[in-house]
Amino acid sequence: MTSAWASARVLVVGVGGLGCPAAIALARAGVGALGIADDDEVDISNLHRQVLFEDDDVGRSKVRAAATRLRELVPSAELELHETRLLPTNAVELVARYDLVVEGSDNFATKFLAADACAIAKRPIVHAAAIRWHGTALAVGPSGGPCYRCLFEDVPLENVPNCAEAGVVGPMVGLVGAAQADLALSVLAGEDVFGELFTFDGKSLVSRRRRVTRRADCSLCGDAAHIQDIEPRRYVEGVCLSQRST
């Protein structure tokens, strides 16, 4: 454990297939304070991939169930519970309370909201996503360059299937969550990982880490960036439909 980890405050957005293994790794690494944000309840369909939950947790708040298990695994863990989704009305204020955000939601709108809120609050963020056999994790600095919008630009105009609709392989999503936690701990240790993109193909078992570059016309961190506040209409898909965690 490094002293940087011991004094750090980290917010995990989404306690699902990605957030569960990431939270375990961060708690066991000795992160000073771990925030957990989610407004969902444990469903029986979650149990094959959301490794903090057991049969008895079905119907419980994910945040409270996760906290119970984390305290069993790491009794000294300092946990802060946020039984809420990330919303345009609370995103900037919530992420500003932490030194780093670890985001594992399962829809683009929430991912873009987290990206924008962290840029406005000048907080680094590690995104992760997983669907079917494929997963990714991306570390973004407090000023972007590159950021999430450099890769994906904006919320898709058409609905994109999430893992609940398209399916996801449990062990694969656990591996991606572990890689996300590794990037997060590297950020806290002061390592130069901003812009690092981790990808994993569960069928071929091939993983790669590469650097992505800033997009000059990025609306969040580009030369003429114009996103300076949170406008709810930018995130209609995620806010109005769902913010389930992967």
C-alpha positions, 0 to 999 in steps of 0.5 A: 500500500502506498501513502497516496492510496491511504489518503485518497478518496475514490468514488465508484459509480455503479456497483455492478459487474465492473464496480464490484471487483473494482471496489474489492481491489480498491478496498483491499489496497487500502484506499483511504475512503471509498464512496459507492453510488448506485440506486438499484437493488440486487436482482437474481440475474446479477449474481453470476457477475456482480461478485459482492452479492449473494442469494440473500441479497436479492431485493436489497439496496446494492449500495448497502449489500456491497457495503456489508460484504466489503466490511466483511472482506476489509473491516478497516474500510472507510465507506461512504454510501450514496443510494442515488444514481449520478444525475445532472443535478448532483453529478458535479457536487458528488464527484468533487468530493473525491480525488478520483472517480471509477465509473462502471455504468451500463449506458452511454448517457451516464458515462458522458455525464460522469466524464463531463462532471469530472472535467468540470470538477477537475477530477480524474476518472477511470471509465470501464465498459463490458458487453458480450465477450469484450471490455475496455477501461480508459484512464482520463486526467482531470483536464482530459486530453484525451477524454471519453468524448475524444473516443465516442464524441456524444451520446448515441442518437439511437438506443444501444443495447446494454449488457442486460439486453445483449448479455455479458460473460461474468468472468470477462467483466470481472477481469475488466473491473480488475484492470479498471482498478489497476488503472485507478491505483496507478493514477493515485500512485502518480503514474503516467497512465492518463490516455491509456486504453485497456481492451480485452477480448474474452474469446481470444483471451487477448488484452492490449494497452495502448495510448489514445490521443486527444481529438482537437475538435473534442467538445470537452477537452479540445481546442474549442471546447464548449462544455462548461456546465451540465445541461440535462438534455445532453443525457436524456437517454441515461437519465430517463431510461436507466442507469443500471450498473454493468 
